[in-house]
Amino acid sequence: MPNLNDPAEAVAWLRGPQAIRARCASILEAARADGLAHFALRAEHLEAAADYVAQTIRANYPTLDIPTHSRWRHFAVGGRDRWAELAARIGGAGTEEAARVRFDLAVTSVLLDAGAGAAWRYREPESGATYARSEGLAVASFELFAGGALSSDPERPLRADAAGLDAMTEARLAEAFQAGPDNPLVGLAGRAALLRRLGQALTAAPALFGAARPRLGNLFDYLRSRAHDGAVTAATILAAVLDGLGPIWPGRIELGGVNLGDVWRHPAVRTRDLTDGLVPFHKLSQWLAYSLIEPLEDAGIAVTGVDELTGLAEYRNGGLFVDTGVLEPKHDGVLTETHEVGSEVVVEWRALTVALLDALAPLVRACLGKTEAELPLAKLLEGGTWSAGRRIARDRRPGGGPPITVASDGTVF
């Protein structure tokens, strides 16, 4: 166990998936003892929730051949393999450059994937199809990248470099995402600012992103250099993402002068060290780590320890537990008020979501007759819980929004 009274060791621990699991598990234990202010645990509903997720998986993947949860699934929405089309443009650039381009695309698209809001829509220019929420953000960010908007080099448009990102304005992003008064996108200004800070973060971390012309794709080369016997761990991917992108998160908790990112406070966590009260989630960073697995593996680098990553603390997974009755709000304000991301209600909800995903997984496997090796958490997220959360939300509420309203700044959910 690291020395959590040492700032550097405490920060490193909070950036690991074991810290996410440990702190979220402590919130779940408090719920089991009825010690939380906002949610009561109704564990007797977990089996019904597992049945619902298993039904959703069978509907989505009748053969139970489920891919890993990642951004790449959204790039194929509508039956169109957009990455394959873009890869054809790269031509003979080679496997390594293709991986760099995929890193450029995945990182920027994931960071733009915080909730869009119920009203926003994106009409794909080429197909004419209209998409909303995560799929719409995926297609819009794909078109933004493919059009060269994130590159400062017109001769090499398929990249996201520091200068290109730093030049992004709210007006340019609004135009690219077709956002405006009649098509409002939640957190538009926050997303544009996030891209600019991302550009600045690339310049500040030459070991990860290169010194001469900092680029997100150079993170592929860094991770390749960290591989042993042709393999890199998922925890190494997450650590690199958090180290490199840590400075981009606005107004967050700091420890030892380091911005902790998606880490918040909850009174149920009590420790006698520098991490007292802190609950890490790293939702977008873990979503990104999941999304970098395929580019690495397609480039010949195996990724091990994927199950060390946790479930994602976001509103589809979290909404599933509220809508199936596993989590019962203790007061009307949970469902009727709008909550800030760092509020006790939201931190409690997100922590319970992560811990309950681990509790739900073996029940779903039992329903489907699958082992943990056959249905790891990364596939359970893709095949079932996220889709099940969306499905039940559509059944419960017009527009399919989550049961709890969060005031998003475009950088968390």
N, C-alpha and C positions, 0 to 999 in steps of 0.2 A: 504494500500500500504506500503511495507517495506521501510525502510530508505536506499535508494540506494547510500548514501554517507558513509554508514557503510560497510566495506569490507565483513564481515560475512553475513550480510543481502543481500548484492548485489550478492554474490556468490550463496546463496540459491535461490534467485529469478531467476537468470540466468539458474538455473538447473531445473526450473519448466516449464511445457508445456505452461503455460500462457505467459511466457516470449518469447517463440518461436513464438507463434501466434502474439503477440503484435509487435515484431520487424519485422517479415515477413510482417505483414499487413502494417507497415509503409513504407516498400519498395514498396509494391503494390500501396499505395497511391501516392508515388512519380512517379511511372510508369503511373498512371492515369493522372497525371499532366505533363506528358512527361518530367520528371525531372531526368531520368536516363541516364547514358553515353553509355550503351551497348545494352539495349533492349527497344523496343517500344511495348506497350500493344495494341493488336488488339482484344478488348473485343467482337467485333461482330462475332468472330470465335468460341466463347465459346460454343454456342449451337451445332455447327457442331462437336466440340470435344466431347460434351456430347453424341451426337448420336453415335459417333464412339465407345465410351466406353460402351454404352448400348448394341450395337451390339456385342461387345466382350464378355460382361457378358452373354448374351443369348447363344452365341456359347459355352462358357466354362461351364455354369451352366443353362441348359435349364429350369430346375424347379425353378431357382432363389434361391435354397437352398445353400447359400454361407457360407463357414467357415470363421473364423477370420484370418486375415493376420498374418502369423507366419512362423517360420522356419520349423515347423512340416509338412507343405505341401510339402516342398522339399524332406523330408525324405521318402516320398511315391512316388517319381518320378518313372516312368516306371511300375506303377501298383504294386510295391512291398512295403509292409508295414514293413519297416526296424525296426521301433521302436517296433512293436509287436514281431518281432523275437528276438530283444534284451531283451525285457521285459520277455520273456520266460526264458532267461538265469538267470534272477534275482530270479525267482522261488518264494519261500516263504519268501522273505526278508521283505515283508509288504508294505503297501501303502506309508508310510513315506519314506522308503529307496528308493522306486521306484521314488518318487518325487525328492529326492536328486540326483539320477542318471540322471534324466531328466534335472535338473538344470545344472549338470556337462556337459552334452552333449550340451544343448542349448546354454549356455554361450560361450563355446569354438567354437562351430560351427558358431555362429553369428559373433564373433570377427574375424573369418577367412573368412568372407563373403564379404570383400571388393573386388571390381571388379577384375576378373581374367585376363582380356585382351582377345582379339579376337582369339588368336592363341592356347591357352591352352585347352587341353582335358584330361579327366580322364576315364580310362577304369576300370570298376568295376570288380574285380577279379572273384567273384562268378558267376555273370550273364553274363559277357562278354560285357555288354552294355557300350556304350561310352556316356559321358555327358560333357557339357561345361558350362561355366559361373556359375550362382548361383546354378543350379542343380548339376553341377560337383563338385563345392566347398562343397556343402552339403554332397554328397555321399563320397567324399574324407575325409572330416572331420569326418563323421560318422565312416568310416572304421578306421581312426586314433584312435578315442576314443574307439571303440569296441575292438581294438587290444591291449588295455591296455597301449598305448604309453604315456598317460597323467597321469598315476598313478605311484607312487613310491613304491607301495605295490603289489608284484606279486600275493599275495593271494587275493587281492581285486582290480582287474584290471579295473572295471567299475566305475572309479571315476577320477576326475581331481583335484589333490592336489598340494600344493605349490611346493613341491620338484620335482614332476613329470613335472610340467610346467616349472620350472626354469632350468631343464636339457635339454630342447628342443634346438636343434641346427639347423642352416640353412640346413645342409646336411641331417639330419634326416627328416626334413619337406619336403625337395625336393624329397627324396626317397618315402615318404608316398604319396605325391601328384603327383608322376611320372613326376616331372618337370626337365627340362634340356635344353641344347642348342636347341634340336629339338622340345621341348614342353615347351616354356617359360611361366612362371607364373609371372604376374606383381606383384612387391612388395614382392617377396619371403623372402628376408632378413628382411624386415619390419614386416612380419607376424611372423617369428620366434622370433624376438626381442620382439614383442608384447606379445607373450605367456610367455616369460621369465619375462617380467615386470609384467604380470598378476600374476605369481607365487609369486613375491616379494610383490605385493599389497595384496595378501591373508594374508601373514605373518604380514603385517602392520595394518591389520584391524581385530583383533580377535573377536570383538563384532559382526561382520557380518559373518565371515568365520570360527570361532572357533580358540581356542588357542593351543590345544594339537597337532592336525594334521590339519592345515588349509586346507579347501576344499571348492570348489565352491558350492557344494551341500548343505553346511551348511547355505547358504543364504535362503534356503527354511525355515529352522527353525527360522531364524531371522524374515522373513516376517510373518510367522505364529504367532510369538509372538506380532506382530504389529496389528494383526487382532482384530476388534471389532465386537461382535455379529456374529462371523464366517465370516467376510468379510474384505478385505483389498482394498484400493483404487489403481487404476492404477498409480496415481501420487506418491504414497508411493513406489511402485515397482521401478519407474523411479528414484526417489530420492536415494533409496538404491543402485541401479546400479551405479549411478553417484558418490555417496559418496565412494563406495567400489572400483570402477574401475578408478576413476579420475586420479590416478598417472600413469596409463599405457600409456597415450597418449603422443607422443613425440613432443617436441619443440613447444608447444602451448602457447597461451596467459595465463598469470597468473594474478590473482587479490588477493591481500592480502596473497601472497605466495601459493595460491591454483591454480593448473593446471585446466583450465576451459574446456579442452577437445575440442569438436567440436563446438567451438565458434570463430567467425571471425569478421573482421572489414569492415564496409561499410560507406562511407561518407554521405549517405542519412539519417543516424540515428544520430540525434543530441539531446543530453540531457545534463542537467547541473548536472551530478553526475558521479560516478565511472564507470557506464556502458555506457558512451558516445561512440557511434560508434560501439558497440558490438551487433552482431547478432548470437544468439544460434540456433543450429540445432539438435544436439545430435542424429544424424541419426542411428548409430549402437546401441546406448543405447536405443532408442525408439523401434527399431526393436527387440531388446532383451526383452524389457518390454512386447511387444505384444506376444513374444514367450514364456514368463513365465506364461501367463494367463492360458493356458490349464493344465500344470502340477499342478498349484495351485488348479484350479477348480476340477480336477480329484482326488485331495487329500482331497476334501471337503471344500475348502476355496473359497468363492465367491469373485469375483473381480468386483468392482464397479467403475463408473466414467471412463470407457474406452474411451469415446468420448472426454475426456480432452486431451488425446494424440493427436498429430497432424499427418498429412500426412508426408511421409518420403522424405527428401530432397536428392533424389538420381537420377541417370541419366535416368532410365526408366520413372519415373513420369515426370521428367523435360524434357526429350526428347519428350514426348507426346505433350507438349505445344509448343515446337519449331516446331515439324513436322506438327502439325495441324494449324500452323499459328497464334496461340494465342500470342506467343512471337515472335517478329520479330527483328533479329539482326540489330543494327544500323550501323555496319561497318563490312567489310569483315573479319577482324581479329578474330571475335567471332567464326566463323566456320572454318577458315583456320589455325589458330595458336593453339599450345598446351599450355594449361593454368595450372598454379599451383593451388592447392586446395584453397589456401587463396587469390587468385587473386580477384580483384574487379568483373571481369566477372563472375567467378564461384559463388562467394557469392551472387551476384545479381540474377543469374539464380536459385540458390537453394532457396533463399528467396521467389522469385516469385512463384516457384513451390509449396512451402508449402501453401502460401496464395491462390493460384489459385485452389488447391485441395479443399479447403473449399468453394470456389465460384462455383466450378464445381459440387459438391456433390448434391445440390438440383435440378440441371438441369438433372442429370442422374436419380435421383429418380423420377422426373416427367416423363421421358421417359419410365420408367419401371412401373409406377403406384405404387411406394412404398413410405412408410413414412420413416422418419428419424429413427424411432425405428426398422423398418423392414430392412432397409439398412443403418446401421451406417457406419461411415468412415472406421472402421477396415475391414468391409466386402467389401466396395467399392474398397479399395486398393487391396484386394486379388482377387476379381472377375473381376475387370475392369482396373483400371488405369495402374498398373504395367504391366499387360498382353497386354493392348492396346499400351503402349509405346514400348514394345518389338515387337509387331505385325507390327506397322507402321514403325519401324526402319528396319525390315527385308524387307519391301516393298520398302523402300527408298534407302537403301545402301547395297552393297555386304557385307555379313558377319553380318549384323544387328547391327553394332555398333551405339553408340549414335551420335547425330549431332554435339556435341561439344566434343573436345578431352581434357581430363584432365590428367595431369601427376600424377598418383596415387602412393602413397607409401605403399599401401596395408592396410591402417588403416582408410580410410574415406569412399570411395565409394566401 
